[in-house]
Amino acid sequence: MTYLTLAALLIRIQPALRLKAYLLILAILLTLLVGASRVYLGVHWPTDVLAGWTAGASWAAICWGVMH
């Protein structure tokens, strides 16, 4: 949730399209890697990670919408 929210907020203030794309791709990649590592290590069930991803994406979308 943190990486996506930060990326959503930073994208709004960055003028360069390439930097926006880089920030968004990096945030998505980090989010996916963290979730996958939690499942791999056996700390969370896959459904828990999917729920976290859904909640995080929703929160990031809300923050982006409010800033927009």
PDB file with one MODEL, atoms N, CA, C and O in Angstrom:
MODEL        1
ATOM      1  N   MET A   1       0.830  -1.176   0.000  1.00  0.00           N
ATOM      2  CA  MET A   1       0.000   0.000   0.000  1.00  0.00           C
ATOM      3  C   MET A   1       0.880   1.247   0.000  1.00  0.00           C
ATOM      4  O   MET A   1       0.570   2.227  -0.678  1.00  0.00           O
ATOM      5  N   THR A   2       1.936   1.214   0.731  1.00  0.00           N
ATOM      6  CA  THR A   2       2.804   2.384   0.847  1.00  0.00           C
ATOM      7  C   THR A   2       3.452   2.746  -0.484  1.00  0.00           C
ATOM      8  O   THR A   2       3.464   3.914  -0.874  1.00  0.00           O
ATOM      9  N   TYR A   3       3.987   1.755  -1.179  1.00  0.00           N
ATOM     10  CA  TYR A   3       4.680   2.036  -2.434  1.00  0.00           C
ATOM     11  C   TYR A   3       3.720   2.582  -3.488  1.00  0.00           C
ATOM     12  O   TYR A   3       4.048   3.530  -4.202  1.00  0.00           O
ATOM     13  N   LEU A   4       2.538   1.981  -3.584  1.00  0.00           N
ATOM     14  CA  LEU A   4       1.574   2.452  -4.578  1.00  0.00           C
ATOM     15  C   LEU A   4       1.065   3.853  -4.259  1.00  0.00           C
ATOM     16  O   LEU A   4       0.888   4.675  -5.159  1.00  0.00           O
ATOM     17  N   THR A   5       0.829   4.122  -2.978  1.00  0.00           N
ATOM     18  CA  THR A   5       0.352   5.448  -2.586  1.00  0.00           C
ATOM     19  C   THR A   5       1.409   6.509  -2.862  1.00  0.00           C
ATOM     20  O   THR A   5       1.101   7.575  -3.395  1.00  0.00           O
ATOM     21  N   LEU A   6       2.643   6.220  -2.502  1.00  0.00           N
ATOM     22  CA  LEU A   6       3.721   7.176  -2.779  1.00  0.00           C
ATOM     23  C   LEU A   6       3.874   7.422  -4.274  1.00  0.00           C
ATOM     24  O   LEU A   6       4.051   8.560  -4.706  1.00  0.00           O
ATOM     25  N   ALA A   7       3.806   6.361  -5.054  1.00  0.00           N
ATOM     26  CA  ALA A   7       3.927   6.523  -6.497  1.00  0.00           C
ATOM     27  C   ALA A   7       2.766   7.340  -7.056  1.00  0.00           C
ATOM     28  O   ALA A   7       2.964   8.207  -7.908  1.00  0.00           O
ATOM     29  N   ALA A   8       1.557   7.062  -6.576  1.00  0.00           N
ATOM     30  CA  ALA A   8       0.385   7.808  -7.062  1.00  0.00           C
ATOM     31  C   ALA A   8       0.511   9.292  -6.750  1.00  0.00           C
ATOM     32  O   ALA A   8       0.142  10.134  -7.569  1.00  0.00           O
ATOM     33  N   LEU A   9       1.024   9.611  -5.583  1.00  0.00           N
ATOM     34  CA  LEU A   9       1.177  11.021  -5.216  1.00  0.00           C
ATOM     35  C   LEU A   9       2.343  11.683  -5.947  1.00  0.00           C
ATOM     36  O   LEU A   9       2.235  12.835  -6.367  1.00  0.00           O
ATOM     37  N   LEU A  10       3.445  10.972  -6.100  1.00  0.00           N
ATOM     38  CA  LEU A  10       4.608  11.539  -6.787  1.00  0.00           C
ATOM     39  C   LEU A  10       4.366  11.722  -8.280  1.00  0.00           C
ATOM     40  O   LEU A  10       4.879  12.662  -8.887  1.00  0.00           O
ATOM     41  N   ILE A  11       3.589  10.830  -8.864  1.00  0.00           N
ATOM     42  CA  ILE A  11       3.303  10.928 -10.294  1.00  0.00           C
ATOM     43  C   ILE A  11       2.559  12.224 -10.621  1.00  0.00           C
ATOM     44  O   ILE A  11       2.751  12.811 -11.686  1.00  0.00           O
ATOM     45  N   ARG A  12       1.726  12.652  -9.707  1.00  0.00           N
ATOM     46  CA  ARG A  12       0.941  13.873  -9.945  1.00  0.00           C
ATOM     47  C   ARG A  12       1.807  15.127 -10.021  1.00  0.00           C
ATOM     48  O   ARG A  12       1.431  16.089 -10.690  1.00  0.00           O
ATOM     49  N   ILE A  13       2.954  15.136  -9.352  1.00  0.00           N
ATOM     50  CA  ILE A  13       3.768  16.354  -9.327  1.00  0.00           C
ATOM     51  C   ILE A  13       4.976  16.297 -10.264  1.00  0.00           C
ATOM     52  O   ILE A  13       5.703  17.282 -10.399  1.00  0.00           O
ATOM     53  N   GLN A  14       5.193  15.154 -10.910  1.00  0.00           N
ATOM     54  CA  GLN A  14       6.328  15.020 -11.817  1.00  0.00           C
ATOM     55  C   GLN A  14       5.936  15.452 -13.220  1.00  0.00           C
ATOM     56  O   GLN A  14       4.908  15.013 -13.736  1.00  0.00           O
ATOM     57  N   PRO A  15       6.740  16.305 -13.845  1.00  0.00           N
ATOM     58  CA  PRO A  15       6.400  16.744 -15.205  1.00  0.00           C
ATOM     59  C   PRO A  15       6.822  15.748 -16.294  1.00  0.00           C
ATOM     60  O   PRO A  15       6.185  15.679 -17.344  1.00  0.00           O
ATOM     61  N   ALA A  16       7.871  14.990 -16.056  1.00  0.00           N
ATOM     62  CA  ALA A  16       8.425  14.105 -17.087  1.00  0.00           C
ATOM     63  C   ALA A  16       7.655  12.786 -17.160  1.00  0.00           C
ATOM     64  O   ALA A  16       7.467  12.114 -16.146  1.00  0.00           O
ATOM     65  N   LEU A  17       7.218  12.425 -18.353  1.00  0.00           N
ATOM     66  CA  LEU A  17       6.458  11.204 -18.561  1.00  0.00           C
ATOM     67  C   LEU A  17       7.286   9.959 -18.262  1.00  0.00           C
ATOM     68  O   LEU A  17       6.776   8.988 -17.702  1.00  0.00           O
ATOM     69  N   ARG A  18       8.556   9.989 -18.634  1.00  0.00           N
ATOM     70  CA  ARG A  18       9.424   8.824 -18.387  1.00  0.00           C
ATOM     71  C   ARG A  18       9.603   8.578 -16.890  1.00  0.00           C
ATOM     72  O   ARG A  18       9.629   7.430 -16.446  1.00  0.00           O
ATOM     73  N   LEU A  19       9.727   9.648 -16.117  1.00  0.00           N
ATOM     74  CA  LEU A  19       9.869   9.504 -14.678  1.00  0.00           C
ATOM     75  C   LEU A  19       8.576   8.985 -14.049  1.00  0.00           C
ATOM     76  O   LEU A  19       8.614   8.197 -13.104  1.00  0.00           O
ATOM     77  N   LYS A  20       7.446   9.424 -14.571  1.00  0.00           N
ATOM     78  CA  LYS A  20       6.159   8.925 -14.091  1.00  0.00           C
ATOM     79  C   LYS A  20       6.044   7.425 -14.328  1.00  0.00           C
ATOM     80  O   LYS A  20       5.637   6.676 -13.440  1.00  0.00           O
ATOM     81  N   ALA A  21       6.402   6.995 -15.527  1.00  0.00           N
ATOM     82  CA  ALA A  21       6.338   5.573 -15.866  1.00  0.00           C
ATOM     83  C   ALA A  21       7.287   4.767 -14.992  1.00  0.00           C
ATOM     84  O   ALA A  21       6.935   3.690 -14.511  1.00  0.00           O
ATOM     85  N   TYR A  22       8.488   5.290 -14.788  1.00  0.00           N
ATOM     86  CA  TYR A  22       9.467   4.599 -13.944  1.00  0.00           C
ATOM     87  C   TYR A  22       8.959   4.442 -12.512  1.00  0.00           C
ATOM     88  O   TYR A  22       9.071   3.363 -11.930  1.00  0.00           O
ATOM     89  N   LEU A  23       8.408   5.496 -11.949  1.00  0.00           N
ATOM     90  CA  LEU A  23       7.892   5.432 -10.581  1.00  0.00           C
ATOM     91  C   LEU A  23       6.752   4.429 -10.453  1.00  0.00           C
ATOM     92  O   LEU A  23       6.694   3.661  -9.493  1.00  0.00           O
ATOM     93  N   LEU A  24       5.848   4.442 -11.426  1.00  0.00           N
ATOM     94  CA  LEU A  24       4.711   3.533 -11.371  1.00  0.00           C
ATOM     95  C   LEU A  24       5.156   2.081 -11.528  1.00  0.00           C
ATOM     96  O   LEU A  24       4.700   1.211 -10.787  1.00  0.00           O
ATOM     97  N   ILE A  25       6.030   1.816 -12.473  1.00  0.00           N
ATOM     98  CA  ILE A  25       6.529   0.452 -12.682  1.00  0.00           C
ATOM     99  C   ILE A  25       7.290  -0.033 -11.461  1.00  0.00           C
ATOM    100  O   ILE A  25       7.124  -1.179 -11.042  1.00  0.00           O
ATOM    101  N   LEU A  26       8.120   0.823 -10.887  1.00  0.00           N
ATOM    102  CA  LEU A  26       8.882   0.445  -9.699  1.00  0.00           C
ATOM    103  C   LEU A  26       7.961   0.141  -8.526  1.00  0.00           C
ATOM    104  O   LEU A  26       8.184  -0.832  -7.806  1.00  0.00           O
ATOM    105  N   ALA A  27       6.932   0.956  -8.323  1.00  0.00           N
ATOM    106  CA  ALA A  27       5.993   0.733  -7.221  1.00  0.00           C
ATOM    107  C   ALA A  27       5.229  -0.577  -7.406  1.00  0.00           C
ATOM    108  O   ALA A  27       5.054  -1.335  -6.453  1.00  0.00           O
ATOM    109  N   ILE A  28       4.783  -0.838  -8.612  1.00  0.00           N
ATOM    110  CA  ILE A  28       4.053  -2.082  -8.873  1.00  0.00           C
ATOM    111  C   ILE A  28       4.962  -3.286  -8.685  1.00  0.00           C
ATOM    112  O   ILE A  28       4.556  -4.284  -8.090  1.00  0.00           O
ATOM    113  N   LEU A  29       6.184  -3.201  -9.184  1.00  0.00           N
ATOM    114  CA  LEU A  29       7.136  -4.304  -9.047  1.00  0.00           C
ATOM    115  C   LEU A  29       7.453  -4.582  -7.577  1.00  0.00           C
ATOM    116  O   LEU A  29       7.457  -5.737  -7.151  1.00  0.00           O
ATOM    117  N   LEU A  30       7.715  -3.542  -6.811  1.00  0.00           N
ATOM    118  CA  LEU A  30       7.991  -3.730  -5.384  1.00  0.00           C
ATOM    119  C   LEU A  30       6.802  -4.332  -4.656  1.00  0.00           C
ATOM    120  O   LEU A  30       6.971  -5.204  -3.804  1.00  0.00           O
ATOM    121  N   THR A  31       5.608  -3.876  -4.984  1.00  0.00           N
ATOM    122  CA  THR A  31       4.403  -4.400  -4.355  1.00  0.00           C
ATOM    123  C   THR A  31       4.230  -5.888  -4.665  1.00  0.00           C
ATOM    124  O   THR A  31       3.921  -6.680  -3.775  1.00  0.00           O
ATOM    125  N   LEU A  32       4.426  -6.256  -5.912  1.00  0.00           N
ATOM    126  CA  LEU A  32       4.295  -7.662  -6.293  1.00  0.00           C
ATOM    127  C   LEU A  32       5.369  -8.528  -5.640  1.00  0.00           C
ATOM    128  O   LEU A  32       5.085  -9.640  -5.195  1.00  0.00           O
ATOM    129  N   LEU A  33       6.595  -8.024  -5.581  1.00  0.00           N
ATOM    130  CA  LEU A  33       7.680  -8.791  -4.976  1.00  0.00           C
ATOM    131  C   LEU A  33       7.487  -8.993  -3.470  1.00  0.00           C
ATOM    132  O   LEU A  33       7.750 -10.075  -2.944  1.00  0.00           O
ATOM    133  N   VAL A  34       7.034  -7.968  -2.796  1.00  0.00           N
ATOM    134  CA  VAL A  34       6.789  -8.089  -1.356  1.00  0.00           C
ATOM    135  C   VAL A  34       5.682  -9.103  -1.101  1.00  0.00           C
ATOM    136  O   VAL A  34       5.813  -9.963  -0.230  1.00  0.00           O
ATOM    137  N   GLY A  35       4.592  -9.005  -1.857  1.00  0.00           N
ATOM    138  CA  GLY A  35       3.492  -9.956  -1.681  1.00  0.00           C
ATOM    139  C   GLY A  35       3.911 -11.385  -1.984  1.00  0.00           C
ATOM    140  O   GLY A  35       3.576 -12.310  -1.243  1.00  0.00           O
ATOM    141  N   ALA A  36       4.645 -11.562  -3.080  1.00  0.00           N
ATOM    142  CA  ALA A  36       5.099 -12.903  -3.448  1.00  0.00           C
ATOM    143  C   ALA A  36       6.061 -13.468  -2.410  1.00  0.00           C
ATOM    144  O   ALA A  36       6.034 -14.666  -2.128  1.00  0.00           O
ATOM    145  N   SER A  37       6.898 -12.630  -1.848  1.00  0.00           N
ATOM    146  CA  SER A  37       7.845 -13.116  -0.834  1.00  0.00           C
ATOM    147  C   SER A  37       7.111 -13.538   0.434  1.00  0.00           C
ATOM    148  O   SER A  37       7.535 -14.479   1.105  1.00  0.00           O
ATOM    149  N   ARG A  38       6.011 -12.854   0.774  1.00  0.00           N
ATOM    150  CA  ARG A  38       5.232 -13.227   1.958  1.00  0.00           C
ATOM    151  C   ARG A  38       4.612 -14.611   1.779  1.00  0.00           C
ATOM    152  O   ARG A  38       4.575 -15.409   2.716  1.00  0.00           O
ATOM    153  N   VAL A  39       4.126 -14.888   0.569  1.00  0.00           N
ATOM    154  CA  VAL A  39       3.541 -16.208   0.294  1.00  0.00           C
ATOM    155  C   VAL A  39       4.644 -17.259   0.263  1.00  0.00           C
ATOM    156  O   VAL A  39       4.482 -18.345   0.821  1.00  0.00           O
ATOM    157  N   TYR A  40       5.757 -16.947  -0.380  1.00  0.00           N
ATOM    158  CA  TYR A  40       6.872 -17.891  -0.491  1.00  0.00           C
ATOM    159  C   TYR A  40       7.412 -18.281   0.878  1.00  0.00           C
ATOM    160  O   TYR A  40       7.715 -19.450   1.119  1.00  0.00           O
ATOM    161  N   LEU A  41       7.532 -17.312   1.770  1.00  0.00           N
ATOM    162  CA  LEU A  41       8.052 -17.590   3.105  1.00  0.00           C
ATOM    163  C   LEU A  41       7.016 -18.260   4.012  1.00  0.00           C
ATOM    164  O   LEU A  41       7.350 -18.697   5.113  1.00  0.00           O
ATOM    165  N   GLY A  42       5.795 -18.343   3.570  1.00  0.00           N
ATOM    166  CA  GLY A  42       4.758 -18.996   4.340  1.00  0.00           C
ATOM    167  C   GLY A  42       4.193 -18.147   5.463  1.00  0.00           C
ATOM    168  O   GLY A  42       3.572 -18.671   6.388  1.00  0.00           O
ATOM    169  N   VAL A  43       4.402 -16.851   5.391  1.00  0.00           N
ATOM    170  CA  VAL A  43       3.936 -15.945   6.436  1.00  0.00           C
ATOM    171  C   VAL A  43       2.458 -15.616   6.242  1.00  0.00           C
ATOM    172  O   VAL A  43       1.738 -15.402   7.217  1.00  0.00           O
ATOM    173  N   HIS A  44       2.000 -15.574   4.980  1.00  0.00           N
ATOM    174  CA  HIS A  44       0.607 -15.249   4.681  1.00  0.00           C
ATOM    175  C   HIS A  44       0.065 -16.234   3.651  1.00  0.00           C
ATOM    176  O   HIS A  44       0.815 -16.829   2.876  1.00  0.00           O
ATOM    177  N   TRP A  45      -1.251 -16.390   3.663  1.00  0.00           N
ATOM    178  CA  TRP A  45      -1.931 -17.167   2.638  1.00  0.00           C
ATOM    179  C   TRP A  45      -2.038 -16.302   1.378  1.00  0.00           C
ATOM    180  O   TRP A  45      -2.052 -15.074   1.466  1.00  0.00           O
ATOM    181  N   PRO A  46      -2.112 -16.939   0.212  1.00  0.00           N
ATOM    182  CA  PRO A  46      -2.259 -16.161  -1.023  1.00  0.00           C
ATOM    183  C   PRO A  46      -3.491 -15.248  -1.010  1.00  0.00           C
ATOM    184  O   PRO A  46      -3.448 -14.147  -1.559  1.00  0.00           O
ATOM    185  N   THR A  47      -4.577 -15.691  -0.393  1.00  0.00           N
ATOM    186  CA  THR A  47      -5.772 -14.849  -0.336  1.00  0.00           C
ATOM    187  C   THR A  47      -5.541 -13.604   0.514  1.00  0.00           C
ATOM    188  O   THR A  47      -6.096 -12.543   0.230  1.00  0.00           O
ATOM    189  N   ASP A  48      -4.719 -13.733   1.557  1.00  0.00           N
ATOM    190  CA  ASP A  48      -4.380 -12.559   2.368  1.00  0.00           C
ATOM    191  C   ASP A  48      -3.612 -11.534   1.544  1.00  0.00           C
ATOM    192  O   ASP A  48      -3.861 -10.332   1.637  1.00  0.00           O
ATOM    193  N   VAL A  49      -2.691 -12.016   0.751  1.00  0.00           N
ATOM    194  CA  VAL A  49      -1.892 -11.124  -0.088  1.00  0.00           C
ATOM    195  C   VAL A  49      -2.767 -10.467  -1.152  1.00  0.00           C
ATOM    196  O   VAL A  49      -2.632  -9.272  -1.414  1.00  0.00           O
ATOM    197  N   LEU A  50      -3.658 -11.234  -1.760  1.00  0.00           N
ATOM    198  CA  LEU A  50      -4.569 -10.653  -2.756  1.00  0.00           C
ATOM    199  C   LEU A  50      -5.463  -9.597  -2.127  1.00  0.00           C
ATOM    200  O   LEU A  50      -5.712  -8.555  -2.735  1.00  0.00           O
ATOM    201  N   ALA A  51      -5.942  -9.848  -0.934  1.00  0.00           N
ATOM    202  CA  ALA A  51      -6.766  -8.851  -0.240  1.00  0.00           C
ATOM    203  C   ALA A  51      -5.949  -7.595   0.057  1.00  0.00           C
ATOM    204  O   ALA A  51      -6.455  -6.481  -0.077  1.00  0.00           O
ATOM    205  N   GLY A  52      -4.701  -7.766   0.456  1.00  0.00           N
ATOM    206  CA  GLY A  52      -3.826  -6.620   0.707  1.00  0.00           C
ATOM    207  C   GLY A  52      -3.553  -5.829  -0.544  1.00  0.00           C
ATOM    208  O   GLY A  52      -3.548  -4.599  -0.522  1.00  0.00           O
ATOM    209  N   TRP A  53      -3.325  -6.535  -1.645  1.00  0.00           N
ATOM    210  CA  TRP A  53      -3.097  -5.843  -2.911  1.00  0.00           C
ATOM    211  C   TRP A  53      -4.335  -5.061  -3.331  1.00  0.00           C
ATOM    212  O   TRP A  53      -4.230  -3.937  -3.820  1.00  0.00           O
ATOM    213  N   THR A  54      -5.505  -5.659  -3.138  1.00  0.00           N
ATOM    214  CA  THR A  54      -6.750  -4.985  -3.502  1.00  0.00           C
ATOM    215  C   THR A  54      -6.969  -3.749  -2.645  1.00  0.00           C
ATOM    216  O   THR A  54      -7.315  -2.684  -3.157  1.00  0.00           O
ATOM    217  N   ALA A  55      -6.769  -3.889  -1.351  1.00  0.00           N
ATOM    218  CA  ALA A  55      -6.935  -2.745  -0.448  1.00  0.00           C
ATOM    219  C   ALA A  55      -5.911  -1.655  -0.762  1.00  0.00           C
ATOM    220  O   ALA A  55      -6.245  -0.470  -0.769  1.00  0.00           O
ATOM    221  N   GLY A  56      -4.675  -2.050  -1.020  1.00  0.00           N
ATOM    222  CA  GLY A  56      -3.630  -1.082  -1.338  1.00  0.00           C
ATOM    223  C   GLY A  56      -3.893  -0.354  -2.633  1.00  0.00           C
ATOM    224  O   GLY A  56      -3.695   0.858  -2.714  1.00  0.00           O
ATOM    225  N   ALA A  57      -4.335  -1.072  -3.645  1.00  0.00           N
ATOM    226  CA  ALA A  57      -4.644  -0.430  -4.925  1.00  0.00           C
ATOM    227  C   ALA A  57      -5.833   0.523  -4.779  1.00  0.00           C
ATOM    228  O   ALA A  57      -5.852   1.599  -5.376  1.00  0.00           O
ATOM    229  N   SER A  58      -6.812   0.122  -3.987  1.00  0.00           N
ATOM    230  CA  SER A  58      -7.968   1.000  -3.752  1.00  0.00           C
ATOM    231  C   SER A  58      -7.549   2.273  -3.026  1.00  0.00           C
ATOM    232  O   SER A  58      -7.962   3.372  -3.396  1.00  0.00           O
ATOM    233  N   TRP A  59      -6.738   2.120  -2.003  1.00  0.00           N
ATOM    234  CA  TRP A  59      -6.262   3.276  -1.240  1.00  0.00           C
ATOM    235  C   TRP A  59      -5.433   4.214  -2.121  1.00  0.00           C
ATOM    236  O   TRP A  59      -5.600   5.432  -2.064  1.00  0.00           O
ATOM    237  N   ALA A  60      -4.550   3.649  -2.928  1.00  0.00           N
ATOM    238  CA  ALA A  60      -3.724   4.473  -3.813  1.00  0.00           C
ATOM    239  C   ALA A  60      -4.607   5.212  -4.823  1.00  0.00           C
ATOM    240  O   ALA A  60      -4.353   6.376  -5.133  1.00  0.00           O
ATOM    241  N   ALA A  61      -5.638   4.543  -5.334  1.00  0.00           N
ATOM    242  CA  ALA A  61      -6.552   5.186  -6.287  1.00  0.00           C
ATOM    243  C   ALA A  61      -7.323   6.327  -5.609  1.00  0.00           C
ATOM    244  O   ALA A  61      -7.533   7.382  -6.206  1.00  0.00           O
ATOM    245  N   ILE A  62      -7.735   6.107  -4.373  1.00  0.00           N
ATOM    246  CA  ILE A  62      -8.439   7.158  -3.637  1.00  0.00           C
ATOM    247  C   ILE A  62      -7.517   8.366  -3.411  1.00  0.00           C
ATOM    248  O   ILE A  62      -7.928   9.508  -3.616  1.00  0.00           O
ATOM    249  N   CYS A  63      -6.290   8.114  -2.995  1.00  0.00           N
ATOM    250  CA  CYS A  63      -5.329   9.202  -2.780  1.00  0.00           C
ATOM    251  C   CYS A  63      -5.054   9.944  -4.086  1.00  0.00           C
ATOM    252  O   CYS A  63      -4.979  11.173  -4.099  1.00  0.00           O
ATOM    253  N   TRP A  64      -4.907   9.209  -5.171  1.00  0.00           N
ATOM    254  CA  TRP A  64      -4.668   9.848  -6.461  1.00  0.00           C
ATOM    255  C   TRP A  64      -5.869  10.691  -6.864  1.00  0.00           C
ATOM    256  O   TRP A  64      -5.715  11.804  -7.367  1.00  0.00           O
ATOM    257  N   GLY A  65      -7.065  10.157  -6.642  1.00  0.00           N
ATOM    258  CA  GLY A  65      -8.272  10.897  -6.984  1.00  0.00           C
ATOM    259  C   GLY A  65      -8.449  12.152  -6.167  1.00  0.00           C
ATOM    260  O   GLY A  65      -8.879  13.178  -6.693  1.00  0.00           O
ATOM    261  N   VAL A  66      -8.124  12.091  -4.882  1.00  0.00           N
ATOM    262  CA  VAL A  66      -8.235  13.265  -4.026  1.00  0.00           C
ATOM    263  C   VAL A  66      -7.220  14.328  -4.463  1.00  0.00           C
ATOM    264  O   VAL A  66      -7.527  15.520  -4.472  1.00  0.00           O
ATOM    265  N   MET A  67      -6.036  13.895  -4.816  1.00  0.00           N
ATOM    266  CA  MET A  67      -5.015  14.854  -5.231  1.00  0.00           C
ATOM    267  C   MET A  67      -5.332  15.430  -6.609  1.00  0.00           C
ATOM    268  O   MET A  67      -4.942  16.555  -6.924  1.00  0.00           O
ATOM    269  N   HIS A  68      -6.025  14.670  -7.409  1.00  0.00           N
ATOM    270  CA  HIS A  68      -6.391  15.125  -8.758  1.00  0.00           C
ATOM    271  C   HIS A  68      -7.432  16.208  -8.666  1.00  0.00           C
ATOM    272  O   HIS A  68      -7.876  16.726  -9.690  1.00  0.00           O
TER     273      HIS A  68
ENDMDL
END
